[in-house]
């Protein structure tokens, strides 16, 4: 028992000596970086690519889109021509896609939304939704004409069949991307807002511009 008592006294004495010695020495303020803060800074930062394989923070977004974007559009155009068997339907769908992305990015710039690396993914997402809308309209027109309907009636029938499904798809997609505003990363909120605007423009152009374009072109 005496040994245990003396051991406890020695332990307490050493602990008090350590505490007083630490307080007596002026320690510089050391800021420990929280890994979560570091990750947040990465998500909230703006990056610039100084070459094709590296990125540096605090700059404008410059990526290798100049190489990948033409290849992406070339593959998409070839696949749409192959599956839809129509250059005019492909051209109309591409015009809807480009107009939707351009309108969304233009409105985002007018609203002051910064173009971060995350937000720069919006045109690709808009492209996917706009192409789907255009294919639905164009294929329905072609199927109606194959059943013997005149082009004008075929376009009207296509709009009658696809108006509600495309609207509901665009609505639910927009709601899903708007939910990114509830997150803690502003760049992802910007991505959601730009994508939602692009989806809305894609729906508008798909039910207005695309039918008019198909009606004045030799689409069969």
N, C-alpha and C positions, 0 to 999 in steps of 0.2 A: 504493500500500500504506500509506503514511504517513497518507493521508487516511482510509482505512478504519479504521486503528488509532485515530486521534484521534476519529473518529465513534463508534466502539464505546465508548471511554473516556467520552465525553460522555454517551452514552445511559445507561451504567451509573451514572454520577455523578448524573444527573437522577433515575434510578429510586431510588437510595439516598436522595437528598435528599427525595423525595416520601414514601418509607416512613417516614423518621425524623420528618418534619414531621407526618405523620398520627398517629404514635404519641405525639408530644409534646403534642398538643391533646386534652383530655378531651372525648370524644364521648359524647353521651347515648345510652342504649340504645334502639335503634330496632327494633321488632318488625315484621317484614315478614309480612303475612298471606299464607299459602299459599292459592292458589285452591282446592286440594283440601280444605283445612281449612274454608274458607268454605262450600263445597258441602256438606261433612259437617255443618256447623252448621245449614244450611238443612234438610237431611234429618232431622236429629235434633231439630229444634226443634218447639215447639208453637205454633200460630198462632191468632189470633183475628181474625175479620172485623169491622172497625169500621164498614163499610158494605157495600153490595152488590158493590162492585168493588175492594176493597182488603183487605189482611190485615196484621196486626201480630204480631210474634213474642211468645212468652211469655204466652200466654193460653189460654183454653179454645176448643175448636173450635165455631164457630158459623157455619153456612153457609146458603146459600139453599135448603136442602132443603125448607123450608116451602112453596116455590113449585114446585120441580122434582119432589119426591117424589109429591105428589098427582097431578100430570100424568102421571108415569111409571106409577103404578098404574092410572090411568084408562085409559091407552092399552093396558096389558097386559090389563086386565079385558075391555075391549071386543074385543080381538083373540082372547082365549081363548073368549069367548062366541060369537064369529063362527065360529071354526074348530071348536070342540068341540060347538057347538050345544046346550049344556047350562049352565044357570045353576048347578046343583048341583055339577057337576064343577069349574066355575070357582071356586065358593065353597070347595070342599074344597081345591083347589090353593092358593088364597090363604091359607087357614087354615094349611096346612102351611108355606107360605113365611113367614108372620108368626111362627109358633111356632118355626121353625128359627132365624130371625134373632134373635128375642127370647131364646131359650135360649142361643145363642152369645154374645150381648152380656152376658147375665146371668152366665154362667159366666166370661167374660173379666173382668167387674167383680169377681166373687168371688175370682178369682185375682190381682187387682191389675194387670191389663194396662191401661196408659193408653190413652185414646182420642185418638190423634193424627190429623192429617188423612189420613195414609196408612191407618191402621186403620179410619177412618170409611168407607172404600170397601168394607169387608167385607160389609155388608148387601146391597149391590147384587150382589156376586158370589154370595152365598148365594141371593138371589132367583132368579138365573138357573138355578142348579143345582136348586133346589127345584121351580121351575116345570117344568123338564124331567122330573124324577122324577114329578111329579103328572100331567103330560100322558101319559106312557108308561102309567101305571097306568090312568088314566081311559079313554083311547082303547082300550086292550086290553079293558077291561070292556065298553065299548060294542060293539066288534066281535064279541066272544063272544056277547053278547045278540042281536045281529043274526043270528047263525047259529043261533039258537033255544035257546041255553042259558039256564036260569034265572039270576036275578041272583046267587044265592049261588055257583053253579057257575062263572059268568062271572068273579066276583071271584077265586075260587080259581085258575082258569085264568090270569088276568092275573098273579097273584103267581107262579105257576109259570114263566111265560114271562119275567117281568121281574125276578125276584129277583136272579139272578146278574148280568145286565147292569148293573142299577142299582148293585149292590154294587161291581162291578169299576170302574164309572165313578167312583163316589164314592171308592173306594180310591185310584185313580190320581190323581184330582184332589187329594185330601188330601195324597198324597205330594209332588205337584208344589208345592203351596203351603207345605208344611213345609220344602222345600228353601230357602225364603227365610231360614231361620234360619242358613244358612251365609254369608250376606252380612254386610257391615259396618254396615248401618243397622238399628238396633233397631226403628224404627217399621215397616219393611217385614217384619221378623220377626213383629211383633205382628199385622200384616195377615194373614200366612200362618197364624198360629196360630188367630186368630179365624175365618178362612174355613174352615179344616180342621174346627174344632168345628161350624160351621154346616152344612157338607156332611155330617158324620156325623149331626147331628140331622135333617137333611132326609131322609136315607135311613131313619132309624128311624121318623119320622113318616109317611113315604110308604108303608111296609109295615105299619104298625100303625093309625095314626089314619085315614088316607085310606080304606082298605078298609072300616073300620068305619063311617065317615061315609057312604060310598056305599051301604052295606047298609041303613041306616036312613032314607035319603032317597028320594024318588020319582025316582031317576035311571034314565033309560031310554036 
